[in-house]
Amino acid sequence: MPTAPARFDAATLLYLWLSGVFVTCLLVADITGGKFFHLDLFTVHLPWVGEYPFVTHSVGMMSFPVTFLLTDLVNEYYGKRGARRMTFLGLGCALLAFLLILAARKIPVDTRDSPLSQDSFDTVFGMSNRLYVASLTAYLIGQLCDIWLFGAFKRWTGGRMVWLRATGSTVVSQAVDSFLITSILFYGLERADGSVATWGDIIRIAVTGYILKFVIAIALTPLVYLGRWLIHTRLGMTPMPAEPRI
Protein backbone atom coordinates (compact mmCIF):
# COMPACT_ATOMS: atom_id res chain seq x y z
CA MET A 1 0.00 0.00 0.00
CA PRO A 2 1.27 3.50 -0.79
CA THR A 3 2.37 5.44 2.23
CA ALA A 4 1.77 9.12 2.89
CA PRO A 5 4.72 11.42 2.37
CA ALA A 6 6.76 12.21 5.44
CA ARG A 7 5.63 15.24 7.40
CA PHE A 8 8.30 17.40 8.95
CA ASP A 9 7.72 19.44 12.06
CA ALA A 10 8.36 23.19 12.11
CA ALA A 11 11.81 22.86 13.69
CA THR A 12 12.97 20.39 11.02
CA LEU A 13 11.61 22.53 8.17
CA LEU A 14 13.31 25.62 9.58
CA TYR A 15 16.62 23.77 9.80
CA LEU A 16 16.26 22.62 6.17
CA TRP A 17 15.57 26.17 4.96
CA LEU A 18 18.40 27.71 6.97
CA SER A 19 20.79 25.03 5.69
CA GLY A 20 19.65 25.59 2.09
CA VAL A 21 20.23 29.34 2.29
CA PHE A 22 23.54 28.71 4.06
CA VAL A 23 24.84 26.40 1.31
CA THR A 24 23.62 28.80 -1.43
CA CYS A 25 25.46 31.76 0.11
CA LEU A 26 28.61 29.68 0.55
CA LEU A 27 28.63 28.40 -3.05
CA VAL A 28 27.91 31.84 -4.53
CA ALA A 29 30.75 33.32 -2.47
CA ASP A 30 33.15 30.61 -3.66
CA ILE A 31 32.18 30.78 -7.34
CA THR A 32 32.16 34.59 -7.62
CA GLY A 33 35.01 35.26 -5.20
CA GLY A 34 37.65 35.62 -7.92
CA LYS A 35 36.37 39.10 -8.82
CA PHE A 36 37.47 41.99 -6.62
CA PHE A 37 35.74 45.36 -6.33
CA HIS A 38 37.23 48.73 -5.44
CA LEU A 39 35.46 51.80 -4.02
CA ASP A 40 37.31 55.05 -3.43
CA LEU A 41 35.29 56.23 -0.43
CA PHE A 42 38.28 57.29 1.67
CA THR A 43 41.76 56.02 2.49
CA VAL A 44 43.30 54.62 5.64
CA HIS A 45 46.95 54.42 6.69
CA LEU A 46 48.14 50.85 7.19
CA PRO A 47 51.53 49.95 8.72
CA TRP A 48 54.03 48.66 6.13
CA VAL A 49 51.52 49.49 3.42
CA GLY A 50 50.86 53.23 3.55
CA GLU A 51 47.75 54.99 2.29
CA TYR A 52 45.20 52.61 0.84
CA PRO A 53 41.52 52.83 -0.19
CA PHE A 54 39.23 51.57 2.55
CA VAL A 55 36.97 49.34 0.47
CA THR A 56 38.66 46.73 -1.72
CA HIS A 57 37.77 43.07 -1.53
CA SER A 58 36.13 40.08 -3.19
CA VAL A 59 32.53 40.27 -4.40
CA GLY A 60 32.06 37.08 -2.38
CA MET A 61 31.65 39.49 0.54
CA MET A 62 28.08 40.06 -0.62
CA SER A 63 26.97 36.59 0.43
CA PHE A 64 29.61 35.02 2.67
CA PRO A 65 28.91 37.07 5.85
CA VAL A 66 25.34 35.74 5.75
CA THR A 67 26.73 32.27 6.55
CA PHE A 68 27.95 33.50 9.95
CA LEU A 69 24.53 35.02 10.69
CA LEU A 70 22.86 31.70 9.85
CA THR A 71 25.43 29.77 11.89
CA ASP A 72 24.61 31.90 14.93
CA LEU A 73 20.86 31.34 14.51
CA VAL A 74 21.31 27.57 14.13
CA ASN A 75 23.69 27.53 17.10
CA GLU A 76 21.08 29.39 19.15
CA TYR A 77 18.21 26.98 18.46
CA TYR A 78 19.88 23.67 17.52
CA GLY A 79 23.10 23.84 19.52
CA LYS A 80 26.67 23.40 18.37
CA ARG A 81 25.91 19.91 17.04
CA GLY A 82 23.34 21.35 14.63
CA ALA A 83 25.70 24.18 13.66
CA ARG A 84 28.56 21.77 13.00
CA ARG A 85 26.30 19.52 10.94
CA MET A 86 25.37 22.49 8.75
CA THR A 87 29.03 23.49 8.48
CA PHE A 88 30.05 20.03 7.24
CA LEU A 89 27.04 19.95 4.91
CA GLY A 90 28.29 23.19 3.35
CA LEU A 91 31.80 21.75 3.08
CA GLY A 92 30.53 18.62 1.33
CA CYS A 93 28.39 20.61 -1.12
CA ALA A 94 31.29 22.95 -1.87
CA LEU A 95 33.60 20.00 -2.59
CA LEU A 96 30.96 18.48 -4.87
CA ALA A 97 30.62 21.82 -6.70
CA PHE A 98 34.40 21.94 -7.11
CA LEU A 99 34.46 18.46 -8.69
CA LEU A 100 31.60 19.36 -11.04
CA ILE A 101 33.33 22.59 -12.11
CA LEU A 102 36.57 20.68 -12.65
CA ALA A 103 34.74 18.14 -14.82
CA ALA A 104 33.10 20.97 -16.80
CA ARG A 105 36.53 22.47 -17.48
CA LYS A 106 37.97 19.17 -18.67
CA ILE A 107 35.17 18.35 -21.12
CA PRO A 108 36.22 19.42 -24.66
CA VAL A 109 34.57 22.62 -25.86
CA ASP A 110 32.41 22.76 -28.99
CA THR A 111 34.26 25.48 -30.93
CA ARG A 112 31.32 26.02 -33.29
CA ASP A 113 28.26 26.32 -31.04
CA SER A 114 29.63 27.08 -27.57
CA PRO A 115 28.88 30.70 -26.46
CA LEU A 116 32.11 30.62 -24.40
CA SER A 117 35.54 29.56 -25.57
CA GLN A 118 37.65 27.21 -23.47
CA ASP A 119 40.04 30.07 -22.61
CA SER A 120 37.19 32.32 -21.44
CA PHE A 121 35.70 29.53 -19.36
CA ASP A 122 39.06 28.69 -17.80
CA THR A 123 39.82 32.36 -17.11
CA VAL A 124 36.79 32.53 -14.84
CA PHE A 125 36.68 29.04 -13.37
CA GLY A 126 40.37 28.15 -13.57
CA MET A 127 41.03 30.19 -10.47
CA SER A 128 38.50 28.02 -8.69
CA ASN A 129 41.22 25.46 -7.86
CA ARG A 130 43.25 27.76 -5.65
CA LEU A 131 40.25 29.81 -4.58
CA TYR A 132 38.41 26.70 -3.41
CA VAL A 133 41.38 25.45 -1.40
CA ALA A 134 41.78 28.87 0.23
CA SER A 135 38.08 29.43 0.73
CA LEU A 136 37.22 26.01 2.14
CA THR A 137 40.23 25.94 4.48
CA ALA A 138 39.37 29.38 5.86
CA TYR A 139 35.65 28.53 5.88
CA LEU A 140 36.02 25.34 7.90
CA ILE A 141 38.40 26.80 10.49
CA GLY A 142 36.47 30.08 10.70
CA GLN A 143 33.09 28.35 11.11
CA LEU A 144 34.33 25.97 13.82
CA CYS A 145 35.92 28.95 15.59
CA ASP A 146 32.61 30.85 15.36
CA ILE A 147 30.63 27.90 16.74
CA TRP A 148 32.99 27.43 19.68
CA LEU A 149 33.12 31.14 20.54
CA PHE A 150 29.32 31.49 20.29
CA GLY A 151 28.89 28.69 22.83
CA ALA A 152 31.63 30.07 25.06
CA PHE A 153 30.08 33.57 25.12
CA LYS A 154 26.68 32.00 25.82
CA ARG A 155 28.08 30.11 28.83
CA TRP A 156 30.01 33.12 30.16
CA THR A 157 26.96 35.40 30.00
CA GLY A 158 24.46 32.81 31.22
CA GLY A 159 22.49 33.02 27.97
CA ARG A 160 22.15 36.81 28.15
CA MET A 161 23.47 39.52 25.80
CA VAL A 162 22.66 37.97 22.43
CA TRP A 163 24.48 40.82 20.67
CA LEU A 164 27.74 39.91 22.42
CA ARG A 165 27.83 36.26 21.39
CA ALA A 166 26.52 36.97 17.89
CA THR A 167 28.86 39.87 17.13
CA GLY A 168 31.81 38.77 19.25
CA SER A 169 32.03 35.27 17.79
CA THR A 170 31.69 36.61 14.24
CA VAL A 171 34.26 39.39 14.67
CA VAL A 172 36.93 36.99 15.94
CA SER A 173 36.17 34.16 13.50
CA GLN A 174 36.13 36.59 10.56
CA ALA A 175 39.62 37.75 11.51
CA VAL A 176 40.82 34.14 11.30
CA ASP A 177 38.94 33.64 8.02
CA SER A 178 40.31 36.86 6.46
CA PHE A 179 43.96 36.12 7.17
CA LEU A 180 43.78 32.46 6.14
CA ILE A 181 41.95 32.92 2.84
CA THR A 182 44.07 35.92 1.83
CA SER A 183 47.36 34.18 2.67
CA ILE A 184 46.52 30.93 0.86
CA LEU A 185 44.95 32.66 -2.16
CA PHE A 186 47.48 35.42 -2.79
CA TYR A 187 50.85 34.09 -1.65
CA GLY A 188 53.04 34.03 -4.77
CA LEU A 189 50.01 34.60 -7.00
CA GLU A 190 50.45 36.45 -10.32
CA ARG A 191 47.65 38.98 -10.57
CA ALA A 192 45.82 40.39 -13.58
CA ASP A 193 48.43 43.15 -14.10
CA GLY A 194 51.30 40.65 -14.13
CA SER A 195 52.67 41.55 -10.68
CA VAL A 196 53.15 39.03 -7.89
CA ALA A 197 51.42 39.57 -4.57
CA THR A 198 53.76 40.37 -1.67
CA TRP A 199 53.20 39.95 2.06
CA GLY A 200 52.46 43.68 2.16
CA ASP A 201 49.69 43.14 -0.36
CA ILE A 202 48.39 40.16 1.62
CA ILE A 203 48.30 42.15 4.87
CA ARG A 204 46.65 45.08 3.12
CA ILE A 205 43.90 42.95 1.58
CA ALA A 206 43.37 40.95 4.79
CA VAL A 207 43.14 44.06 6.99
CA THR A 208 40.84 46.05 4.72
CA GLY A 209 38.73 42.96 4.12
CA TYR A 210 38.47 42.35 7.84
CA ILE A 211 37.40 45.96 8.47
CA LEU A 212 34.65 45.49 5.90
CA LYS A 213 33.60 42.18 7.49
CA PHE A 214 33.58 43.86 10.91
CA VAL A 215 31.22 46.55 9.65
CA ILE A 216 28.97 43.93 8.04
CA ALA A 217 28.95 41.86 11.26
CA ILE A 218 27.77 44.89 13.24
CA ALA A 219 25.15 45.68 10.59
CA LEU A 220 23.81 42.11 10.63
CA THR A 221 23.43 41.93 14.43
CA PRO A 222 19.84 43.33 14.37
CA LEU A 223 18.95 40.52 11.96
CA VAL A 224 19.87 37.99 14.67
CA TYR A 225 17.31 39.61 16.96
CA LEU A 226 14.78 39.72 14.11
CA GLY A 227 15.38 36.05 13.36
CA ARG A 228 14.95 35.13 17.03
CA TRP A 229 11.70 37.11 17.20
CA LEU A 230 10.29 35.48 14.07
CA ILE A 231 11.25 31.98 15.18
CA HIS A 232 9.73 32.55 18.61
CA THR A 233 6.51 34.23 17.49
CA ARG A 234 5.83 32.18 14.36
CA LEU A 235 7.11 28.77 15.41
CA GLY A 236 7.02 28.97 19.20
CA MET A 237 10.62 27.76 19.50
CA THR A 238 12.85 28.82 22.37
CA PRO A 239 16.66 29.04 22.33
CA MET A 240 18.62 26.13 23.69
CA PRO A 241 20.20 26.67 27.10
CA ALA A 242 23.94 27.21 27.30
CA GLU A 243 25.69 23.88 26.75
CA PRO A 244 28.22 22.78 29.37
CA ARG A 245 31.88 22.69 28.43
CA ILE A 246 32.90 19.26 27.17
C-alpha beads as a LAMMPS data file, in Angstrom:
LAMMPS data file: protein, C-alpha beads

246 atoms
245 bonds

1 atom types
1 bond types

-500.0 500.0 xlo xhi
-500.0 500.0 ylo yhi
-500.0 500.0 zlo zhi

Masses

1 110.0

Atoms # bond

1 1 1 0.000 0.000 0.000
2 1 1 1.274 3.503 -0.789
3 1 1 2.371 5.440 2.228
4 1 1 1.767 9.117 2.893
5 1 1 4.717 11.424 2.370
6 1 1 6.765 12.211 5.441
7 1 1 5.630 15.237 7.402
8 1 1 8.299 17.395 8.952
9 1 1 7.718 19.436 12.061
10 1 1 8.360 23.193 12.111
11 1 1 11.815 22.863 13.691
12 1 1 12.974 20.391 11.017
13 1 1 11.613 22.532 8.171
14 1 1 13.312 25.621 9.585
15 1 1 16.625 23.767 9.801
16 1 1 16.264 22.620 6.174
17 1 1 15.568 26.170 4.963
18 1 1 18.397 27.705 6.974
19 1 1 20.788 25.026 5.693
20 1 1 19.653 25.590 2.092
21 1 1 20.225 29.344 2.291
22 1 1 23.541 28.712 4.058
23 1 1 24.835 26.401 1.306
24 1 1 23.616 28.801 -1.425
25 1 1 25.462 31.756 0.107
26 1 1 28.610 29.675 0.546
27 1 1 28.632 28.404 -3.052
28 1 1 27.910 31.841 -4.531
29 1 1 30.755 33.319 -2.474
30 1 1 33.155 30.608 -3.656
31 1 1 32.182 30.778 -7.335
32 1 1 32.157 34.595 -7.618
33 1 1 35.009 35.256 -5.203
34 1 1 37.650 35.624 -7.917
35 1 1 36.374 39.099 -8.822
36 1 1 37.471 41.993 -6.616
37 1 1 35.738 45.362 -6.332
38 1 1 37.233 48.732 -5.438
39 1 1 35.456 51.796 -4.023
40 1 1 37.311 55.048 -3.430
41 1 1 35.295 56.233 -0.431
42 1 1 38.279 57.286 1.669
43 1 1 41.757 56.025 2.489
44 1 1 43.299 54.620 5.643
45 1 1 46.954 54.420 6.685
46 1 1 48.138 50.846 7.186
47 1 1 51.535 49.946 8.724
48 1 1 54.033 48.657 6.132
49 1 1 51.519 49.491 3.416
50 1 1 50.861 53.230 3.552
51 1 1 47.751 54.993 2.292
52 1 1 45.203 52.607 0.843
53 1 1 41.525 52.828 -0.187
54 1 1 39.232 51.567 2.550
55 1 1 36.968 49.336 0.466
56 1 1 38.660 46.731 -1.723
57 1 1 37.770 43.067 -1.530
58 1 1 36.135 40.076 -3.191
59 1 1 32.529 40.266 -4.396
60 1 1 32.063 37.083 -2.379
61 1 1 31.650 39.486 0.542
62 1 1 28.077 40.059 -0.618
63 1 1 26.967 36.591 0.426
64 1 1 29.610 35.017 2.667
65 1 1 28.910 37.066 5.849
66 1 1 25.344 35.737 5.753
67 1 1 26.735 32.271 6.547
68 1 1 27.947 33.499 9.946
69 1 1 24.533 35.016 10.688
70 1 1 22.858 31.698 9.851
71 1 1 25.429 29.769 11.889
72 1 1 24.611 31.896 14.930
73 1 1 20.860 31.337 14.512
74 1 1 21.309 27.572 14.133
75 1 1 23.693 27.526 17.103
76 1 1 21.082 29.394 19.147
77 1 1 18.213 26.976 18.456
78 1 1 19.880 23.671 17.524
79 1 1 23.100 23.838 19.517
80 1 1 26.665 23.397 18.372
81 1 1 25.915 19.906 17.037
82 1 1 23.344 21.354 14.630
83 1 1 25.705 24.181 13.655
84 1 1 28.560 21.767 12.999
85 1 1 26.300 19.519 10.939
86 1 1 25.369 22.493 8.754
87 1 1 29.030 23.489 8.476
88 1 1 30.052 20.027 7.245
89 1 1 27.042 19.950 4.913
90 1 1 28.286 23.190 3.353
91 1 1 31.797 21.750 3.082
92 1 1 30.533 18.618 1.333
93 1 1 28.394 20.610 -1.116
94 1 1 31.288 22.949 -1.872
95 1 1 33.600 20.002 -2.586
96 1 1 30.958 18.477 -4.869
97 1 1 30.618 21.816 -6.696
98 1 1 34.402 21.936 -7.108
99 1 1 34.461 18.459 -8.690
100 1 1 31.604 19.357 -11.044
101 1 1 33.330 22.589 -12.106
102 1 1 36.570 20.679 -12.654
103 1 1 34.743 18.136 -14.824
104 1 1 33.102 20.966 -16.796
105 1 1 36.532 22.467 -17.482
106 1 1 37.972 19.172 -18.668
107 1 1 35.168 18.345 -21.119
108 1 1 36.220 19.415 -24.657
109 1 1 34.565 22.616 -25.855
110 1 1 32.411 22.763 -28.991
111 1 1 34.259 25.477 -30.925
112 1 1 31.315 26.018 -33.291
113 1 1 28.257 26.321 -31.045
114 1 1 29.626 27.082 -27.573
115 1 1 28.883 30.698 -26.461
116 1 1 32.109 30.625 -24.404
117 1 1 35.540 29.561 -25.574
118 1 1 37.647 27.214 -23.466
119 1 1 40.038 30.071 -22.614
120 1 1 37.186 32.318 -21.444
121 1 1 35.699 29.531 -19.359
122 1 1 39.062 28.686 -17.798
123 1 1 39.815 32.355 -17.113
124 1 1 36.790 32.531 -14.836
125 1 1 36.676 29.037 -13.374
126 1 1 40.372 28.151 -13.572
127 1 1 41.031 30.190 -10.470
128 1 1 38.496 28.015 -8.685
129 1 1 41.218 25.457 -7.861
130 1 1 43.250 27.760 -5.655
131 1 1 40.253 29.811 -4.579
132 1 1 38.406 26.705 -3.411
133 1 1 41.381 25.452 -1.399
134 1 1 41.782 28.868 0.230
135 1 1 38.078 29.426 0.733
136 1 1 37.216 26.011 2.137
137 1 1 40.228 25.940 4.480
138 1 1 39.367 29.378 5.858
139 1 1 35.649 28.525 5.879
140 1 1 36.023 25.341 7.903
141 1 1 38.401 26.804 10.488
142 1 1 36.466 30.081 10.698
143 1 1 33.085 28.347 11.114
144 1 1 34.328 25.969 13.818
145 1 1 35.916 28.947 15.592
146 1 1 32.611 30.850 15.357
147 1 1 30.627 27.900 16.736
148 1 1 32.994 27.431 19.676
149 1 1 33.118 31.140 20.544
150 1 1 29.323 31.493 20.287
151 1 1 28.888 28.686 22.825
152 1 1 31.629 30.074 25.061
153 1 1 30.075 33.566 25.120
154 1 1 26.678 32.002 25.824
155 1 1 28.081 30.115 28.833
156 1 1 30.012 33.118 30.159
157 1 1 26.956 35.400 30.004
158 1 1 24.463 32.807 31.218
159 1 1 22.490 33.017 27.973
160 1 1 22.148 36.812 28.147
161 1 1 23.470 39.524 25.800
162 1 1 22.658 37.969 22.433
163 1 1 24.484 40.819 20.674
164 1 1 27.743 39.911 22.421
165 1 1 27.833 36.261 21.394
166 1 1 26.518 36.969 17.890
167 1 1 28.856 39.872 17.127
168 1 1 31.812 38.766 19.253
169 1 1 32.032 35.275 17.786
170 1 1 31.689 36.609 14.239
171 1 1 34.257 39.386 14.670
172 1 1 36.932 36.987 15.944
173 1 1 36.173 34.162 13.505
174 1 1 36.125 36.593 10.558
175 1 1 39.624 37.748 11.511
176 1 1 40.821 34.136 11.301
177 1 1 38.944 33.644 8.019
178 1 1 40.308 36.857 6.458
179 1 1 43.960 36.116 7.172
180 1 1 43.780 32.457 6.138
181 1 1 41.946 32.923 2.838
182 1 1 44.074 35.924 1.832
183 1 1 47.359 34.183 2.670
184 1 1 46.520 30.934 0.860
185 1 1 44.955 32.664 -2.159
186 1 1 47.485 35.422 -2.787
187 1 1 50.850 34.090 -1.648
188 1 1 53.043 34.027 -4.767
189 1 1 50.010 34.603 -7.002
190 1 1 50.455 36.448 -10.316
191 1 1 47.655 38.984 -10.567
192 1 1 45.823 40.388 -13.575
193 1 1 48.427 43.150 -14.100
194 1 1 51.303 40.645 -14.131
195 1 1 52.665 41.553 -10.677
196 1 1 53.152 39.025 -7.889
197 1 1 51.416 39.574 -4.566
198 1 1 53.763 40.367 -1.673
199 1 1 53.199 39.952 2.056
200 1 1 52.461 43.677 2.164
201 1 1 49.688 43.135 -0.362
202 1 1 48.388 40.165 1.620
203 1 1 48.301 42.152 4.874
204 1 1 46.648 45.082 3.118
205 1 1 43.900 42.954 1.576
206 1 1 43.367 40.954 4.786
207 1 1 43.137 44.062 6.992
208 1 1 40.844 46.052 4.721
209 1 1 38.730 42.958 4.118
210 1 1 38.466 42.351 7.844
211 1 1 37.397 45.958 8.467
212 1 1 34.652 45.487 5.898
213 1 1 33.596 42.180 7.492
214 1 1 33.584 43.856 10.909
215 1 1 31.218 46.550 9.655
216 1 1 28.970 43.930 8.038
217 1 1 28.947 41.860 11.262
218 1 1 27.767 44.888 13.242
219 1 1 25.145 45.684 10.595
220 1 1 23.810 42.106 10.629
221 1 1 23.428 41.934 14.428
222 1 1 19.841 43.326 14.371
223 1 1 18.948 40.516 11.962
224 1 1 19.872 37.989 14.665
225 1 1 17.309 39.605 16.957
226 1 1 14.777 39.725 14.110
227 1 1 15.376 36.046 13.357
228 1 1 14.950 35.132 17.031
229 1 1 11.705 37.113 17.201
230 1 1 10.286 35.479 14.069
231 1 1 11.252 31.984 15.180
232 1 1 9.730 32.549 18.609
233 1 1 6.508 34.232 17.491
234 1 1 5.833 32.178 14.359
235 1 1 7.107 28.771 15.412
236 1 1 7.024 28.970 19.196
237 1 1 10.620 27.757 19.501
238 1 1 12.848 28.824 22.369
239 1 1 16.663 29.039 22.326
240 1 1 18.617 26.128 23.687
241 1 1 20.199 26.672 27.097
242 1 1 23.942 27.206 27.296
243 1 1 25.686 23.879 26.748
244 1 1 28.217 22.776 29.375
245 1 1 31.883 22.688 28.431
246 1 1 32.902 19.261 27.175

Bonds

1 1 1 2
2 1 2 3
3 1 3 4
4 1 4 5
5 1 5 6
6 1 6 7
7 1 7 8
8 1 8 9
9 1 9 10
10 1 10 11
11 1 11 12
12 1 12 13
13 1 13 14
14 1 14 15
15 1 15 16
16 1 16 17
17 1 17 18
18 1 18 19
19 1 19 20
20 1 20 21
21 1 21 22
22 1 22 23
23 1 23 24
24 1 24 25
25 1 25 26
26 1 26 27
27 1 27 28
28 1 28 29
29 1 29 30
30 1 30 31
31 1 31 32
32 1 32 33
33 1 33 34
34 1 34 35
35 1 35 36
36 1 36 37
37 1 37 38
38 1 38 39
39 1 39 40
40 1 40 41
41 1 41 42
42 1 42 43
43 1 43 44
44 1 44 45
45 1 45 46
46 1 46 47
47 1 47 48
48 1 48 49
49 1 49 50
50 1 50 51
51 1 51 52
52 1 52 53
53 1 53 54
54 1 54 55
55 1 55 56
56 1 56 57
57 1 57 58
58 1 58 59
59 1 59 60
60 1 60 61
61 1 61 62
62 1 62 63
63 1 63 64
64 1 64 65
65 1 65 66
66 1 66 67
67 1 67 68
68 1 68 69
69 1 69 70
70 1 70 71
71 1 71 72
72 1 72 73
73 1 73 74
74 1 74 75
75 1 75 76
76 1 76 77
77 1 77 78
78 1 78 79
79 1 79 80
80 1 80 81
81 1 81 82
82 1 82 83
83 1 83 84
84 1 84 85
85 1 85 86
86 1 86 87
87 1 87 88
88 1 88 89
89 1 89 90
90 1 90 91
91 1 91 92
92 1 92 93
93 1 93 94
94 1 94 95
95 1 95 96
96 1 96 97
97 1 97 98
98 1 98 99
99 1 99 100
100 1 100 101
101 1 101 102
102 1 102 103
103 1 103 104
104 1 104 105
105 1 105 106
106 1 106 107
107 1 107 108
108 1 108 109
109 1 109 110
110 1 110 111
111 1 111 112
112 1 112 113
113 1 113 114
114 1 114 115
115 1 115 116
116 1 116 117
117 1 117 118
118 1 118 119
119 1 119 120
120 1 120 121
121 1 121 122
122 1 122 123
123 1 123 124
124 1 124 125
125 1 125 126
126 1 126 127
127 1 127 128
128 1 128 129
129 1 129 130
130 1 130 131
131 1 131 132
132 1 132 133
133 1 133 134
134 1 134 135
135 1 135 136
136 1 136 137
137 1 137 138
138 1 138 139
139 1 139 140
140 1 140 141
141 1 141 142
142 1 142 143
143 1 143 144
144 1 144 145
145 1 145 146
146 1 146 147
147 1 147 148
148 1 148 149
149 1 149 150
150 1 150 151
151 1 151 152
152 1 152 153
153 1 153 154
154 1 154 155
155 1 155 156
156 1 156 157
157 1 157 158
158 1 158 159
159 1 159 160
160 1 160 161
161 1 161 162
162 1 162 163
163 1 163 164
164 1 164 165
165 1 165 166
166 1 166 167
167 1 167 168
168 1 168 169
169 1 169 170
170 1 170 171
171 1 171 172
172 1 172 173
173 1 173 174
174 1 174 175
175 1 175 176
176 1 176 177
177 1 177 178
178 1 178 179
179 1 179 180
180 1 180 181
181 1 181 182
182 1 182 183
183 1 183 184
184 1 184 185
185 1 185 186
186 1 186 187
187 1 187 188
188 1 188 189
189 1 189 190
190 1 190 191
191 1 191 192
192 1 192 193
193 1 193 194
194 1 194 195
195 1 195 196
196 1 196 197
197 1 197 198
198 1 198 199
199 1 199 200
200 1 200 201
201 1 201 202
202 1 202 203
203 1 203 204
204 1 204 205
205 1 205 206
206 1 206 207
207 1 207 208
208 1 208 209
209 1 209 210
210 1 210 211
211 1 211 212
212 1 212 213
213 1 213 214
214 1 214 215
215 1 215 216
216 1 216 217
217 1 217 218
218 1 218 219
219 1 219 220
220 1 220 221
221 1 221 222
222 1 222 223
223 1 223 224
224 1 224 225
225 1 225 226
226 1 226 227
227 1 227 228
228 1 228 229
229 1 229 230
230 1 230 231
231 1 231 232
232 1 232 233
233 1 233 234
234 1 234 235
235 1 235 236
236 1 236 237
237 1 237 238
238 1 238 239
239 1 239 240
240 1 240 241
241 1 241 242
242 1 242 243
243 1 243 244
244 1 244 245
245 1 245 246
